[in-house]
Amino acid sequence: MSTALLIIDVQRALCVGEYECFDIKRIIDTINGLSAKARKANIPVILIQHEEEGDLLQFKSEGWQLAEGLVTSDEDLRVRKTTGDSFYQTNLGALLQKRDVDRLIICGLQTDYCVNATVRQAHTQGYDVVLAADAHSTVDNGNMAAEDIIAEHNKDLAHLTGSVARIDVIPAGEIKF
């Protein structure tokens, strides 16, 4: 089984200021731990960045840049996206296919948007998915606190395991590379 680590949208606009995701410093530290393990095991690390015209995440803007403190490598692969689904109209599928990847470890931002969409699409496409339960985050949405959104998605996504592919939701420290 060949594995890749997807780090979704850990970008400055979502890590500071008005849209700062819950517990972001710990989340980035946890993601850095995952990516260090992945690189040590020669597992591809794929940095995914969202972009929108005229938005805080406009391509090459300050908010679009990767977050301060996120450790990267020149060997990391990059994917630009314009929707919540990291597969939709991107080169992600081709990058994974070229490397014969069939298992994805997923972490990043935001739980209820891009992380959720990407986990579901990966599962639909037949990838086994490991969602790092403590390495994704979001913001309060007016109805629910970020902590509750994260917990709800961890619970709901773990129940999507099917006959073709599975979704495991486990803490980063328990993920095997």
N, C-alpha and C positions, 0 to 999 in steps of 0.2 A: 504494500500500500504506500503510495507516494503522497506526501503531505505538503501543504503550503500554509503560511500564516498570512491572513488578511488583516491589515490595520486600517480601519475605515474612518475617514474624516477627522483625524486628530489634528485639527487646524486651529490657528490662533483665534479666529472669530468665535469658536465654540469653547475656548479654554480660558478666556479672560473677559471681563466686562459684563455687559447686559445678558449675553447668551452663554455665560460660563456654566458648563455642565457640573452636576453634583459631584463632589469629592474628586475633582479633576486631577489634583496633584497625585493622589494615591492611584488613581486610574492610570495615569501616565507612567508612574513607577511600576505598576503591575504589568503594563504593556511592554515596558523596557525589559523586564525580566523575561517575559515570553519571547521577545524578539532576540534577546541574547542567547537563550536556549536554542531557538530555531537556527540562528546563524551558526552556532557551535555544531549543530547536527547537520549542517549543510542543507537546511530546508529553506526554500525561497520565502523571503519576506516581501509582501506586496503592499505598498503604501497607496491607499486610494484617497483621492482628493475630490471633493465636490466643488462645482463651480456654477455660478449663475451670473448672467449679465446684470450690471447695475445693482448688485447686491453686495453684502459684506464678504461674500465668497467669490467675488469676481476674479477671474483668472489672473494670477500674478499680483493681486492686491495684497496688502498687509494681512488681512483676515484670511486669505486663501492659503498663506504659507503654513507649513507644518508648525505645530505648537512648540514653544520654547520648552526644552527639557526632553522632548521626544528624541531618543537616540536612533539615528539612522546610519546606514552604510552605503557606500558607493555601489555595492553589489545589489542593494534593494531594487526591486522592480517598481515601476510607477504606473498608476492607472488614473486617468481623469474621467469624471462622470458628471452628468447633468441631471440625473434622477436619483431617487432613493435606492434603486436596484443597481448594484455595482456591476451587473452583467449587461444591462440594457445599453445597447449601442456603444459598448466599450471594447477594448482589446483583452479584457480579463479572461474570457473563455479561451481565446487563442493562447494566451500565456500559460494557462493551466494545462491545456491540451498538449502543447509543445513539451511540457515537462511530465506528462502522464500522471497528473495529479488526480487523485480520486477522494482525497480527504482534506477538508479545510478547517483550520482553527481560525475562529473569527472573534475579533474584539474591536472596540472603537466607539464612535459616536454617530448618531444619537440612537439610543436603544429602540425607541418607538418609531423611528423613521428608517434611516439607512441601514442600521444593523438588522432590524426586523425584516426589511424587504430583501436584504442580501441573504440572510439565513434561509428564508423561505424559498427564494429563487434557487439557491444552491441545492437545497433539498429536492426541489422539483426537478432539477437537472440531473439528479442521481448522485450528487456528492454526499459522502458521509460528512457531517458537520459536528464540530466541537465548538460550542459557544462558551467562551471563558466567562463564567458566571459573575466574576468580580472584576472584569476588565472591559466593561461597557457602561455608558452613562447617558444621562439626558438632563433635562430641566423640568421643573414643575410645570404642569400644563393648565393650571387653573382649577382642575377637578381633582387631580391627584398629585401627590408629592413625588419627586423624582425617584426616591427610594422605593416607593410603592410601584411605580411604573416598571422599574428594573426588576423587582421581585415578581411581578405579574408576568412579564415577558419571559423571565427564566422558567417559570412554571409552565406557561402556555407552550413555549417552543419545545420544551422537553417532551411534550405529549404528541408532537407531530411525527415521531418516528414511524416509518412505514416499512413495507416489505422490500422495497428497492434500496432505500438509504435510511440512515438513522441520524438523529440529532441527539447529542449528549450535551448536557449543560452541567459543567463542573468547574470548580475553582481553578484558577490558573496554576496554582502550585501542584495540582493533581494531574495536570495534562502531561501525557507521555508523548515524546517526540520520536 
